[in-house]
């Protein structure tokens, strides 16, 4: 038999187009229906009916005034208008709400204080392994059709399987912020060059003390650099591997300590580093928000001389998730909010540089043509790196047990050394 390659390609293209069309139609049809079973509810209509008129207590990190305002406005007001749900944002850190759920479980509290949690990594793992989460649900809410659950960055959180107990809502990637008035236009993008810069400019560099999550991720980058990449830390924790690389990390961090801000005798809290950078008390800051510098410039917090960079060896990225505790009084309302923040309407606000200026965990290609055109037409601030540049530099988070060991090791071998 003689095969006509052009004909085969045409047939394949038509078949693929048909499949994609059916998938797209299915996705649109599924947006108002549960894709599978969730505990206690047989349909999305039941979920909406149970959620209407209720209050959802969303415990979340509250360290950013802008995020707090955006949550209240772009999520809280909209779920009230659309679903009659009152969103009560409770600004407690992850450690507090993990302890809250653990304490409620120990006390046998059947109706807890928390409905929804902004949670990641080791905190999620702690509650999941203790069987203290509601679910599985996240793969079955209507807008879960937009989530690529085959992507390891969405199927796993710090190396721990999500398994339907978390839903993504934003994407983050570590960047370094620097003041060009102090550093110049070419920042030190390797750890070798950063060391030289710190030694030549004592007192102008620092990082938050661990276990602060910003300080912790900075130190994780040092581990990746020492090991030549993230691969040794992506599987289960291995004490021998840790002991192989950790001494060089502690040596590096101790070597720069005398030239840190205040001679390394104290480390600032992440929440005050913005003002320190703005006041030229330090020349660098850092964090998981690639657009934070641009937002701070727009709000008048930063001078317009602030810019961002990523290390030549890359920077760690992860996804922001929400989860529902096992004893949530209102899992229906929590699921409705989790569903809304995956919607095209909210995700467009999330990625808009003039609004949230976050990265999305969702590919624009799964949303409408109008969504994609709107995203393509958005203009980035000069202080914000392009999504392409960030994606090219993105590194995975280590398994959560590595983070625990790194934080404990830093306290013992750097802070207390």
N, C-alpha and C positions, 0 to 999 in steps of 0.2 A: 504494500500500500504506500502511495506517495502522499506525504503530509504537506499541506500548504501552510507555511509558517504564518503568513499574513492572516489567513482565514482562522487559524487557531488562535492567534492573538485577538482577532476581532470577536470570536466566540467567547474567549475568556473575559474580554473587556465588558461585553454585554452581560455575561453571567455575573461578573463582579458588581456591575452597576445595579443589576436586579437585586442582588443580595443586599447591597448597601441601602438601596431604596426601601426594601422590606424591613431592614434593621431600623432605618430612620423612622418609617411609619410605625413600627412596633414601639420605638422609644417614645414617639409622640403620644400614641395610644396609652402607653403605660404610665404616663405622667400623672394620671389621676387614680391609679390603682396600686395596691400593694403588689410587689413582684413575687412575694412569698409570704409565709406565715410569720407573724410576730406575736410574742406572748400576750395573750389576753384579747387579741383583736382579730376578727375574721376579714375585715376589709378596711380600706382607707377611709371610707365613709364613717365607719365606726370610730376610727381614730379622730377624725375631724369633729365628730359629734361630741366625743368625750373631752376634747381639748377646748371647745368653744366656751368662752366666759371664764376660763381658769387663769391662774397665775403660774408662770414657770420661773422657778428660782434657779438662775444660771450662775453658778460659782465659777469665777474666772480670775485670771491675773488682772489686776487693776492698776498697774504701774504706769500706764500711758493715758494722760487726759484725753488725747485725741481718739484713741481706740475706745475709751469709755463713752465719749460723746457719739462716735460713729455707731457703736453698738446700740445705744439708746435710740438714735435717730433712724438709722438705716435698717435696723433689724426690729427693735422694739416698737417703733411707730407703725411699721409695715405689718407686722404680725397682728397688731391690734386692729388695724384697718381691714386686713384680709380675713382674719380668723377669730377676732374677738379675744385674743390672748394678751394678757398683761405680762410683759417681760420684766422680771425683777433681777437686775444685775447685781450680784453679790461679789465685791472685789476682794476675795480671799485667795491667797496663793495656793498652789497645788498641794504643798505639804499640809496646809490647814484642812483642805477638804478631803484629802486622803485619810488624815487622822480622824476627821469627822465620820466618814463612812466606816472606818475600822472600829471606832468607839461605839457607833450605833449598832453595828453587827454584834459586838461583844455584849452589848446591853440588851439585845433582842428587840431593838426598835424597828417596828414594821413600817411606819410612815416617817421617813427621815426628813431632814431639812433641805436636801438637795434634789433638784429634778434633772439638771443637766450640768456637765462639767467640761471645761476646756482643759484637756489633759493630754499628756504625751509621755512616751518613753517609760522610764522606770516606774513612774507613778501609775501608769496604766497597767503595767505588768504586775505591780503589787496587788492591785484590786482584782485583776483578771485571774491571777493564780489563786487568790483567796475566794474565788467564785462570788464576788460581790458586785457584779455588774448585771444590769438588765440586758436580756437579749437571747439569741442573736436577732438583730433588727436592721443594721445599717445597710445591708445589701438588698433589703426588701422594700424600703421606702420608695415612693415613685421616682424621685430625682436621682436615685442610685443608678439609673440607666446611664447617667453621664459619667460615672466613675469607672476608670479602667482598673478593675480589681485584679487584673493580671500583672499590673505594674508593682514590682516588689516594694517601691516606696509608698504605695498605698495599702498593699496587702500586709505589710509589716511595719511596726512602729518601733524604732530602735532595735530592729532584729527580732521583735516578738510578734507573732501572728495576730492580726486584728480579729479574724474569724467572726466578723459580723457584729462586734461589740463596740466599734468606734466608727464615726463617720467624719471624713475630711471636710474642711471648710476654707483653709488657706494654706499657702506654701511659703516657707521661709528659707533664706539662705544667708549665711554669715558673710558679712563684709567688714572691712576696716574703713573707718572714717578718719580723715586727716585734714589739717589746716594747711592749705598751700602757702599761707603767709609765713609759716614756720618751717614747713617741710620742703617747699618748692613744688613744682609741677610733677616731678618724678618721685613717687614714694618708694620706700624699700619693699619690694614685693617678694623677697625671699627672706628666710629666717637668718641667713648669714648677713644680708644687708641690713636687716632690722637690728641685729646685734650691734653692728658697726655704728648705726645711727644712734642707738640708745647710749652707747659708750661716748659718742661725740657730743651728745646733747643730754646730759644727765638731768633727771627730774621731770622730763617732758613725756615719759611713757609710763603706763601702768595698766593693770587689768584688775577686775573685781576678784575678791577672795572667793575661793570655792567653799561651799557648794553652790554659790550663785551660778545660775545657768549660763550667763554670759562669760564669766570667768572660766567655767567648766569647759565650754566649747572652745575657747582660746587654747586651753591646755591640751584638749584633744587634738587640735591641729599640730601641736608640737609632737605628740605621739606619732601622728601620721608622717610627719617630716622625718623623725628619727628612724622610723621603720621603713621609709621609702614608699609609703602608700597606706591605704586603710585596710588592705586585705587581712593582715593578722588579727584584726579586731572585729571582724564581721560575724564570726561564729560564736560558739559558746565560750565563756570565759575560760582562759587557760593560764594558770598561775605561772607556769614555766615561761610562757611567751611574755607575760606581763613583766616578769623579772628580767627577761632578756633586754627589754627596751626601756623600762622605767628608770633605771639609774642614769641613763644619758639624758632623759627628760629632766629629772631633778637637777642634774648637773647644769644643764642649760639654764633652767629657770633660776637657780641659785647664782649663776654667774652674772645674770643681768640684774638681779635684785638690788645690789648696791647703787645702781644708777637709775632705779625707778623713782617715781614720784615719792617725795619724802624719804628718799634713801631706802625704799622698800620696807620701812618699819611698819607701815600700815598700808592696807589696800582699800580703795574707795568702794562704795556701793555702786552698782551699775546705774542706779537711778540718779546719781549725782554727776556721772561722767559727762553727760550732755552739757551741763552748765560749766564744768571744768574745761571742756573743749572750747566752748563758746567764749570763755574768759581768757583763753590762752594759758590757762594753768597747766594744761597738758596739750600735746600736739596731735594725739590720736585718741579715738574712741573705737568702739566695736559693737557689733550686735547682729541679731538675726534678721533685721529689717533692711533690705536693700534700698528702700525709699525713705527711711527715717531721716537721713540727712536732708533730702529735698523737702520733706515735710517740715523739718525744724527751720530750714531757711525760709520757707513760705510763711511760717508763724512768727518769724522774727527772733527765734531762739538762737539760731546759728547765724554767723556772718556768711555772706555769699562766697567766701573763700574756702568753704568746706567741700571736699570731694570724697569719693569712695574708691576702694580698690579691692581686688581679691589676690590672694597669694598665687605665685606661679605654680605652686603644687596643688592649687585648688582650695575650695572652702566647703564646709559641711552644709548640706541642705536637709530639710525635713518638712513634713506636713503637720499642720495644726489639725487636731482631731477634737471631736466632742464625744462624750460617752454619758451613759445614764446609769446611776447607781441602782443596785438591786432593790432598794426600798424607796425609790422615787415615788412620791405621792401622785405624780402627774407624768407618767411616761408618754401618754398621748400628746400632751403639749410639748414635751421635750422633742418628740419625733417630728412634730410639725415644724418646729424651729429648725431642727437639723435638716429637714427637707427644704425649707425655704432658703437656707444659706447655700444650698447647691443649685438654686434656680438660676436661670439665665439673668433674670432681673437683678438679683443681688450680686452675682459674680461679675457683672459688668461694672457695678459700683466698686467692687473689690479691687479690680485691676486698673481702674481709672486713675491716672497720676494726679488728677485734680481732686480726687476724693480719698479713697482708702490708700491707693498706691501700693497694694500688696501684690504678691504673686499668687496665681491660682493653681490649685492642685488638678484642675480640669483643663484638658486641651481645648482651645477655642474651636477646633474643628468639629466638636460634637454639638455645638450650639448652632443657632441660625446663621444664615448668611449676613443678616443685619448685625448680629453680634460680632462676627469676624471682621466685617468692614469697620465697625466702630473701634475695635481693638487696634486694627491696622492703622487707623487715623490718629491714634493717641500720640501725643508728643511728650517724650521723656524730659525731665529736668536734667541739666548738665551734671548734677551731682548723683544721678542714678545710672547705674550700668544697664546696658541693654539686656533683655531676657536671653538673647543669644549668647552674650558674653558670660552671663551667670550660668546658663545651662552647660556651657563648655567647661566651666570650672567646678561644677557641682560634684560633691563627694558624699557618700552615704554616711549616715550615723552609725556608730558602733553598736553592738549589742548592749542592752541596758546594764548588764552586769559589769561590763568594762567601765562604764561611766561611774558606777558605785566605787569600784576599785581605784579608779583614777582620782576621784575626789578625796577618798580616804588617804590615798598615798600622798597627794599634794599637801594635805593638812599636816601629815606626819613628817614629810621630808623637805618641805619648803617653808610652810608657815611656822612650824615649831622647831625647825632646824637652827 
